[in-house]
Amino acid sequence: MTNEEKSSLYHSLLLKHDKLDGQIADVKSEAAGRDLNKEQQSKVKNLEIQKEEVVSKAQKLFETY
């Protein structure tokens, strides 16, 4: 994989990470300062897991190439 390809993939991973952050913020804003309900907590947990997967992929990108 070339450096340009790595850069492009890394950029797409960053965009995905930012999008997930935005989705988490949206869910939290639904609570309007109150505690999240179980459904909201579940959504946030799933989005956090997806963020962790994106970070892992980004780390592996530079470890393997």
C-alpha positions in Angstrom: 0.0 0.0 0.0 1.4 3.4 -1.0 1.6 6.3 1.4 -1.1 8.1 -0.7 -3.4 5.1 -0.3 -2.7 5.0 3.5 -3.4 8.7 3.7 -6.7 8.3 1.9 -7.8 5.4 4.1 -6.7 7.2 7.2 -8.7 10.3 6.2 -11.8 8.2 5.6 -11.4 6.6 9.0 -11.1 10.1 10.6 -14.3 11.2 8.8 -16.1 8.1 10.1 -14.8 8.8 13.6 -16.1 12.4 13.4 -19.5 11.2 12.1 -19.8 8.8 15.0 -18.9 11.5 17.4 -21.7 13.6 15.9 -24.2 10.8 16.2 -23.3 10.4 19.9 -23.7 14.1 20.5 -27.1 13.9 18.8 -28.3 11.1 21.1 -27.0 12.9 24.2 -28.7 16.2 23.1 -32.0 14.3 22.9 -31.7 13.8 26.7 -31.6 17.6 27.1 -29.3 17.5 30.2 -31.1 14.6 31.8 -29.9 11.1 32.2 -30.0 9.0 29.1 -32.8 6.4 28.9 -31.9 2.7 28.3 -32.4 3.0 24.5 -30.2 6.1 24.3 -27.6 4.4 26.5 -27.6 1.4 24.1 -27.2 3.6 21.1 -24.3 5.5 22.6 -22.6 2.2 23.7 -23.0 0.8 20.1 -21.6 4.0 18.6 -18.7 4.0 21.1 -17.9 0.4 20.0 -17.9 1.5 16.4 -15.5 4.4 17.3 -13.1 1.9 19.0 -13.2 -0.3 15.9 -12.3 2.8 13.7 -9.4 3.7 16.0 -8.2 0.1 15.9 -8.2 0.0 12.1 -6.3 3.3 12.0 -3.7 1.9 14.4 -3.3 -1.3 12.4 -3.0 0.7 9.2 0.3 2.0 10.3 1.5 -1.1 12.1 1.1 -3.4 9.1 2.3 -1.2 6.3 
